[in-house]
């Protein structure tokens, strides 16, 4: 069994089918890029994996243990999650928020101080440590959230549009740090994004999701120097086009 396993996940919101029998298998050392249009099921899948949304059917396992809506705290501590829509504590300063997260996840004080000092300088939030989060721009709030995840050094990174609000330098830094963690075998990364060229050069495994189904998975990093930057876009569009063609076939064509 892989370090992270999702098995036959189905999710209904009322009569709307958001996920249709989705399975994933991801080991440490992997950067899995999940791409798909809005409403394809990316965020629903990630929310189920981290245990904040309950699937209608199916199961998720992390290191052999099942993650549930009421999953054990020790499993949650292995996960760093960035949701699509961030919601921080606006009445706390940046330092207070990061300290709160560190205590919540039992990060030792010395490691907290060391990691926050380094990461706050890397991501440019050091000058804002005493500022209230509510006064920061969305981009800087995203940086604070990124630092709050990285400082814990989790084994699993579940990231929903994590590059939103980051400038090119910030995107490069986050990609570099996550790549190093994955290549060292210390972590796995599952990242959902609509930025196809970025995923093409960043991910070591790619999944295309559409209408709640995984249409295609491709192993191996797509080397941007050898493959046109439009390769993933073409693959993505062709996969969706084929599904729509099959859905529109009448019985005489089957």
Residue pairs with C-beta under 8 A, 6 or more apart in sequence:
1 61
1 64
2 25
2 26
2 27
3 26
3 27
3 28
3 62
3 63
3 155
3 156
3 188
4 24
4 25
4 26
4 27
4 49
4 60
4 61
4 62
4 156
4 188
4 190
5 23
5 24
5 25
5 26
5 60
5 61
5 62
6 22
6 23
6 24
6 25
6 45
6 48
6 49
6 58
6 59
6 60
6 61
7 23
7 58
7 59
7 60
7 61
8 21
8 22
8 23
8 57
8 58
8 59
9 19
9 21
9 22
9 23
9 45
9 48
9 55
9 57
9 58
9 59
9 60
10 17
10 19
10 20
10 21
10 22
10 55
10 56
10 57
10 58
11 17
11 18
11 19
11 41
11 44
11 48
11 53
11 55
11 56
11 212
12 18
12 56
17 212
18 41
18 44
18 212
19 41
19 44
19 45
19 48
19 55
19 212
20 41
20 211
20 212
20 213
21 58
21 213
22 41
22 45
22 58
22 209
22 212
22 213
22 214
23 214
24 32
24 45
24 190
24 207
24 214
26 32
26 188
26 190
26 205
27 188
28 155
28 182
28 185
28 186
28 187
28 188
29 182
29 183
29 185
29 188
29 204
30 182
30 188
30 189
30 204
30 205
31 178
31 179
31 182
31 188
31 189
31 191
31 202
31 203
31 204
31 205
32 188
32 189
32 190
32 191
32 203
32 204
32 205
32 206
32 207
33 191
33 192
33 193
33 199
33 200
33 202
33 203
33 205
33 206
33 207
34 42
34 45
34 46
34 190
34 191
34 192
34 193
34 206
34 207
34 209
35 42
35 192
35 193
35 194
35 196
35 199
35 206
35 207
35 208
35 209
35 232
35 236
36 42
36 192
36 194
36 208
36 209
36 210
37 194
37 210
37 240
38 194
40 209
40 210
40 211
40 212
41 209
41 211
41 212
41 213
42 160
42 192
42 209
43 83
43 84
43 160
43 192
44 53
44 212
45 192
45 209
46 81
46 83
46 158
46 160
46 190
46 192
47 53
47 83
48 54
48 55
48 58
48 60
49 60
49 67
49 158
49 190
50 67
50 76
50 79
50 81
50 158
51 60
51 67
51 68
51 69
51 70
51 71
51 75
51 76
52 69
52 81
53 69
54 68
54 69
59 66
60 66
60 67
61 67
62 75
62 78
62 79
62 156
63 75
63 78
63 155
65 72
65 75
67 75
77 105
77 106
77 152
77 154
78 154
78 155
78 156
79 154
79 155
79 156
79 157
79 158
80 149
80 150
80 152
80 154
80 156
80 157
80 158
80 159
81 149
81 158
81 159
81 160
82 145
82 146
82 149
82 157
82 158
82 159
82 160
82 161
82 162
83 160
84 160
84 161
84 164
84 192
86 138
86 141
86 142
86 145
88 97
88 133
88 141
88 144
88 145
89 96
89 97
89 100
89 133
90 132
90 133
90 134
91 132
91 133
91 134
92 100
92 132
92 133
93 129
93 130
93 131
93 132
93 133
94 120
94 125
94 128
94 129
94 130
94 131
94 133
94 136
94 144
95 116
95 129
95 130
97 133
97 144
97 148
98 112
98 116
98 144
98 147
98 148
98 151
99 112
101 107
101 148
101 151
101 152
102 109
102 112
102 116
102 151
102 152
105 152
107 115
107 151
107 152
112 151
115 150
115 151
115 153
116 147
116 151
117 126
119 147
119 150
119 151
120 126
120 129
120 147
122 173
123 143
123 146
123 147
123 170
123 173
124 143
124 170
125 140
125 143
125 144
125 147
128 136
128 140
133 141
133 144
136 144
137 165
138 164
138 165
139 165
139 166
139 167
140 165
141 165
142 162
142 164
142 165
142 166
143 165
143 166
143 170
146 162
146 166
146 170
146 174
149 157
150 177
153 186
154 187
155 186
155 187
155 188
156 187
156 188
156 190
157 178
157 181
157 187
157 188
157 189
157 190
157 191
158 190
159 189
159 190
159 191
159 192
160 192
161 192
161 193
161 194
162 174
162 191
162 193
163 170
163 171
163 174
163 193
163 195
163 198
166 174
171 198
175 198
175 202
178 187
178 189
178 191
179 202
181 187
181 189
182 188
182 189
182 204
191 199
191 202
191 203
193 199
196 232
196 233
196 236
197 224
197 229
197 232
197 233
199 206
199 232
200 206
200 222
200 224
200 227
200 229
200 231
200 232
201 221
201 222
201 223
201 224
202 221
203 221
203 222
204 219
204 220
204 221
205 217
205 218
205 219
205 220
206 217
206 218
206 222
206 232
207 214
207 216
207 217
207 218
208 214
208 215
208 216
208 217
208 235
208 236
208 239
208 240
209 215
210 239
210 240
210 243
211 243
213 243
215 239
215 240
215 242
215 243
216 235
216 239
218 235
222 231
222 232
